[in-house]
């Protein structure tokens, strides 16, 4: 069997099996070798709304004045992410993001996945 070609049935026989790049919790990934340095650059997403051309190009539905709700997808629980944690996404996790906004008198919604 080639390395990395193990089936799920084979892996289940080893409770501590870790695949390359498999996450084991928030921000903890199993990796082999060196990890490149990541430069943190300040970014203000609200500035995207100042540029109408960029907003149209990227499909932004309005000026960002709507409301956001985020749920992590974990085993069927529906626990909202605390707003103070918005923008913190963890590798290997999946999230549903609901953006609600007004379009005239209508309330509209956009659902994103992360």
C-alpha positions in Angstrom: 0.0 0.0 0.0 1.5 3.4 -0.9 2.1 5.9 1.8 -0.9 8.2 2.1 -3.1 5.7 0.3 -4.5 4.1 3.4 -8.3 3.5 3.4 -10.6 4.8 6.1 -11.3 1.2 7.1 -7.6 0.6 7.6 -7.1 3.8 9.5 -9.9 3.1 11.9 -7.9 0.2 13.4 -5.4 2.8 14.7 -7.0 5.2 17.2 -4.1 7.6 17.1 -3.7 7.7 13.3 -2.9 11.2 12.0 -2.8 12.1 8.3 -0.5 14.9 7.1 -2.2 18.3 7.6 -5.0 16.7 9.7 -6.2 19.1 12.4 -6.5 17.9 16.0 -8.4 20.9 17.4 -8.6 24.6 16.9 -5.4 25.8 15.2 -3.5 22.6 15.9 -2.4 20.8 12.7 -0.2 17.8 12.4 2.5 18.7 9.9 5.8 17.2 8.8 8.8 19.5 8.3 9.2 23.2 8.6 6.4 25.7 8.6 6.8 29.0 6.8 6.7 32.3 8.7 3.4 34.1 8.3 3.5 37.9 8.2 0.4 39.4 9.9 -0.7 42.5 7.9 -3.5 44.7 9.4 -6.6 44.6 7.2 -9.8 46.6 7.6 -12.6 44.8 5.7 -14.9 47.8 6.1 -12.7 49.7 3.6 -13.9 47.3 0.9 -17.2 49.0 1.0 -15.7 52.4 0.2 -14.8 51.2 -3.3 -18.0 50.7 -5.3 -16.2 49.0 -8.2 -14.6 46.5 -5.9 -17.8 45.9 -4.0 -19.6 45.2 -7.3 -16.7 43.0 -8.6 -16.8 40.8 -5.5 -20.6 40.6 -5.3 -21.1 42.5 -2.1 -24.8 42.9 -1.6 -24.8 46.2 0.3 -22.6 48.5 2.5 -22.1 45.9 5.2 -24.6 47.4 7.6 -26.5 44.2 7.9 -26.3 41.7 10.8 -24.1 38.6 11.0 -24.7 35.2 12.8 -22.2 32.4 12.8 -22.6 28.8 13.7 -19.9 26.1 13.8 -21.0 22.9 12.2 -20.3 20.3 14.9 -22.4 17.2 15.3 -25.8 18.9 14.8 -25.6 21.4 17.7 -26.8 24.9 16.9 -24.7 27.1 19.2 -24.0 30.6 17.9 -20.5 31.9 17.9 -20.0 34.7 20.4 -19.7 38.0 18.3 -16.4 38.8 20.1 -15.0 35.7 18.3 -16.2 36.7 14.8 -13.4 36.5 12.3 -11.7 33.7 14.2 -12.0 30.5 12.1 -10.0 27.4 12.9 -8.4 25.0 10.4 -10.4 21.8 9.9 -13.6 23.4 11.2 -16.7 24.3 9.1 -19.0 27.3 9.7 -22.3 28.6 8.5 -22.4 32.4 8.2 -25.8 34.2 7.9 -25.8 37.8 6.7 -29.1 39.5 6.9 -29.8 42.9 5.4 -32.5 45.3 4.2 -33.1 45.8 0.5 -35.7 48.6 0.5 -38.6 47.2 2.6 -37.5 43.6 2.1 -35.3 41.7 4.5 -32.9 39.5 2.6 -30.4 36.9 3.7 -27.1 35.4 2.3 -25.7 32.2 3.6 -21.9 31.6 3.4 -19.9 28.5 4.3 -16.4 28.5 5.6 
